[in-house]
Amino acid sequence: MRTKSVLTFERAMTRAGSYVRHKEKLPWLLDKATYKAQQHYQSLLASWESFQVFIRLIQCWLAGTYAVPVQSVLMAVGAVIYFVSSFDLIPDAAPVLGLVDDVCVINSAARANLQVISKFRNWEVSRR
């Protein structure tokens, strides 16, 4: 019987490559992530905006309306995969602490992509 291994951000990044190569899988992942984020809004409050930017950035990249460096797409998709996974470093079932690692991953990916996020948000504003 195969046991389920803990998902690390490194493994999530590896899985992100598959999603980036097979774009048809991304809408399902984004829907699942959006649903989970809405369920845990209070726990994500500090990272909510970054997470929402990641979702919109991936959607625009997927639609071909905004060009994003591949490494940034991989990090954003990796963060979303990590968030969606309930069996990561701190399982989501653990009361209070379950989403702490998810928030850390989202924040780390956002910090690593500050310029990309800033340019994307400026682009979004310019389209209004």
N, C-alpha and C positions, 0 to 999 in steps of 0.2 A: 504494500500500500504506500503510495507516494504522499509524503507530507508537504504541506504548503510552506514555502520559505518566506521569510520576512522580506517585504519590499523595501529596498533602500532607494535613495534618490538616484544613485548610480544605475541601479536596475531599471528604474523608471525612465531614465534617459535612454537606455538601450531599447526599451519598449517604445519610446517616443519615435525612434527611427523608423519603426514599422508603421506607425500611424502617419508619419510624414510621407513615407513611400506609398502608402495606400490611403490616400486622402478620403476615400469613400467611408472609412471607419471613423473619421473625426467627428462628424455631426452627432453620432451616437454618444461618443465620449463627452462632447460638450453638453449635450442634453443631460446626461447622467451627472456631470459635475455641477451644472446649474441647479438641478433638483436638490442635490446634496447640500450645496451652498445655501439655498433657501431654507432648508431644514435646520441648518446650524448657523444661521445668520449672527446670532449673539456671540457665539464662540469665535467667529471670524471677523468681528467688528474692526479690529486693527488692520487686518489684511484684506478686507472686503473690496476696497477700491482697486488694489493691485490685482486681485483675482479677477474682478470684472474686466479690467483692462486686458488681461491675458486672454479671456474668453473672446472679447471683441477683436483683439489683434489676430488670434488664430482664425476667427471667422472671416475677417477681411483678407488675410493671406490665402485662406482656402478658396474664397470667391475670386481671387486674383485682382482685387481692387487696391491692395497695398502690398508693396514688396518689403519683406523682412529678411534679415540675414538668417541663414539656415541654422546657425548655432543658437540664435535667439528663439527661433521657432521650436527647436529641440528642447530648449530649457523650459519654455512656456508649456509645451505639451507634456514634458516630463513632470512639471509641477502639477499639472491637472491630473495626470495619471496617478501620481503619488496621493493627491487629495482624494481621488475617487476610491482608491484601494482602502479597504477597511482593515487589511492585515499588513500594516507597515510597522515601523519601529515601535511606536506606541499604538496598539490596536484601538480603533475608534470606539470600541465598546467600553473602554476604561473610562469611567466617569470623570469629568472635568479635564483630565490629562489627555484624553484620546485624540484631540485635535491640535494639541500643542506642537507636535512635530510637523503636522501639516502646515500650520501657520509659519513655522520656521522655514520650511522649504519654499513656501510662496514668497516670503519676505526675502530670502536669499536669492531666489531667481529674479525677483524684481530689482533688488540692489545691483545684481550683476548686469542688468539690462536697463539701467536708468536712462541712458541716452536714447535707446530704441523706444522706450515707453514715452519719453518726453516728445520725441519726434512724431510718434503715432498720435498722441493726444493733440498736438498742434495741428496735425493733418485732419483729425476728426473735427476740431473746431473750425478749421478753414472750409470745411464742406458744408457747414450750416448756413 
